[in-house]
Amino acid sequence: VERIFRSLEPGRVEWRICRASQRAKELKKPLAVKSPGFSVKGIREAHMEFFPDGHNHSPDGKTVLRVFFPPQAHVRYQCWVGKNTQGPREKEPDGQLSCDIFMDDWQDQVDDDGSVPVRFEILRDYNNDDQSLARELRVESA
């Protein structure tokens, strides 16, 4: 039964930040917009923060997407701000509760309705590595 429930969990979440350009003007460095909490593919109590102008420890001119994970998380994941991504990344259970992803300008990713989509996808959950529930199957030849 547990496998059935795990197979039904979504693997991706999309967070739409409404009035993104207006909010960016209101939120000066180091302020952020915080997403609601969510659960995705075995990860419970996750959330994201979007720093349009970066934060105090980010490189100048970089936007920061901070993803919060539970302490035991061991996943391969990917995030997008609009169509911009830094590619797949891994989060290991190392005591850190968040990961920062630095991105270039996001303002060209604003949709016609004024929102910017932020997507987070679990590519692999190493804590629940059941191949029958995997999004993809990997095989290799020696």
C-alpha positions as CSV (number, residue, x, y, z in Angstrom):
1,V,0.0,0.0,0.0
2,E,2.8,2.4,0.8
3,R,4.3,1.9,-2.7
4,I,0.9,2.8,-4.2
5,F,0.8,6.1,-2.2
6,R,4.4,6.9,-3.1
7,S,3.7,6.3,-6.8
8,L,0.9,8.9,-6.6
9,E,3.0,11.6,-5.1
10,P,3.8,14.4,-7.5
11,G,7.4,14.7,-8.6
12,R,7.3,18.4,-9.4
13,V,5.9,21.6,-7.9
14,E,5.3,24.9,-9.6
15,W,5.2,28.1,-7.6
16,R,3.9,31.2,-9.4
17,I,5.1,34.5,-8.0
18,C,2.4,37.0,-8.9
19,R,3.3,40.6,-9.6
20,A,6.9,39.6,-9.7
21,S,8.4,42.8,-11.1
22,Q,6.4,44.9,-8.6
23,R,7.5,42.7,-5.7
24,A,11.1,42.9,-6.8
25,K,10.9,46.7,-6.5
26,E,9.4,46.3,-3.0
27,L,11.9,43.6,-1.8
28,K,15.3,45.1,-1.7
29,K,18.4,43.0,-0.9
30,P,18.3,40.8,1.3
31,L,14.5,40.4,1.4
32,A,12.7,37.4,-0.2
33,V,9.3,36.0,-1.2
34,K,8.6,32.8,0.6
35,S,6.6,29.9,-1.0
36,P,3.9,28.0,0.9
37,G,5.1,24.7,2.3
38,F,4.7,21.6,0.1
39,S,5.4,17.9,-0.2
40,V,6.9,16.4,-3.3
41,K,8.0,12.8,-4.1
42,G,8.9,11.8,-0.5
43,I,10.1,15.2,0.6
44,R,7.9,16.6,3.4
45,E,7.7,20.2,4.7
46,A,9.8,21.7,1.9
47,H,9.5,25.4,0.8
48,M,11.4,27.9,-1.3
49,E,12.5,31.5,-1.0
50,F,13.1,33.8,-4.0
51,F,15.6,36.6,-3.5
52,P,15.1,38.8,-6.6
53,D,18.2,41.0,-5.8
54,G,20.1,38.2,-4.0
55,H,21.0,38.2,-0.3
56,N,24.0,39.4,1.8
57,H,26.2,36.4,0.8
58,S,25.3,36.1,-2.9
59,P,27.4,37.4,-5.8
60,D,26.4,40.8,-7.0
61,G,23.8,40.8,-9.8
62,K,22.6,37.2,-9.0
63,T,19.1,36.1,-8.1
64,V,18.9,33.4,-5.4
65,L,16.5,30.6,-5.2
66,R,16.8,29.0,-1.8
67,V,15.3,25.5,-1.3
68,F,14.6,24.2,2.2
69,F,14.7,20.4,2.8
70,P,14.1,18.2,5.8
71,P,17.4,17.1,7.5
72,Q,17.3,13.5,6.2
73,A,16.8,14.5,2.5
74,H,19.0,12.8,0.0
75,V,17.8,13.7,-3.5
76,R,18.8,14.7,-7.0
77,Y,16.7,17.7,-8.0
78,Q,16.4,20.5,-10.5
79,C,15.0,24.0,-10.3
80,W,13.9,26.5,-12.9
81,V,13.1,30.2,-12.7
82,G,11.1,30.6,-15.9
83,K,13.2,28.6,-18.3
84,N,16.5,29.3,-16.6
85,T,18.1,26.5,-14.7
86,Q,21.5,25.6,-13.3
87,G,20.9,21.9,-14.2
88,P,20.5,18.9,-11.8
89,R,21.9,19.1,-8.3
90,E,22.2,16.8,-5.3
91,K,21.3,17.4,-1.7
92,E,22.9,15.0,0.7
93,P,21.9,14.6,4.4
94,D,24.8,16.8,5.6
95,G,23.1,18.8,8.3
96,Q,22.4,21.8,6.0
97,L,18.7,22.5,5.7
98,S,18.8,24.7,2.6
99,C,20.6,25.0,-0.7
100,D,21.1,28.3,-2.6
101,I,20.9,28.3,-6.4
102,F,22.4,31.4,-8.0
103,M,20.8,32.5,-11.3
104,D,21.3,35.3,-13.8
105,D,18.6,37.9,-14.5
106,W,15.1,36.5,-14.1
107,Q,13.1,39.5,-15.3
108,D,13.0,38.3,-18.9
109,Q,11.2,35.2,-17.6
110,V,8.1,37.1,-16.4
111,D,4.9,35.8,-18.1
112,D,2.3,38.0,-19.7
113,D,0.2,37.9,-16.6
114,G,3.1,39.5,-14.6
115,S,4.0,36.3,-12.7
116,V,7.2,34.3,-12.8
117,P,7.0,30.5,-12.6
118,V,9.5,28.7,-10.3
119,R,9.6,24.9,-10.7
120,F,11.2,22.3,-8.4
121,E,11.4,18.7,-9.5
122,I,12.7,15.7,-7.7
123,L,14.7,13.6,-10.2
124,R,15.6,10.9,-7.7
125,D,15.0,10.2,-4.1
126,Y,18.0,8.1,-2.8
127,N,16.1,7.3,0.5
128,N,13.4,5.6,-1.5
129,D,15.2,4.2,-4.5
130,D,12.5,1.8,-5.6
131,Q,13.1,1.4,-9.4
132,S,9.5,0.4,-10.0
133,L,8.5,3.9,-8.9
134,A,11.3,5.7,-10.6
135,R,10.8,8.4,-13.2
136,E,13.5,6.9,-15.3
137,L,15.4,3.6,-15.4
138,R,19.2,3.6,-15.7
139,V,21.1,0.7,-17.1
140,E,24.8,0.4,-18.0
141,S,27.0,-2.0,-19.8
142,A,30.4,-2.9,-18.4
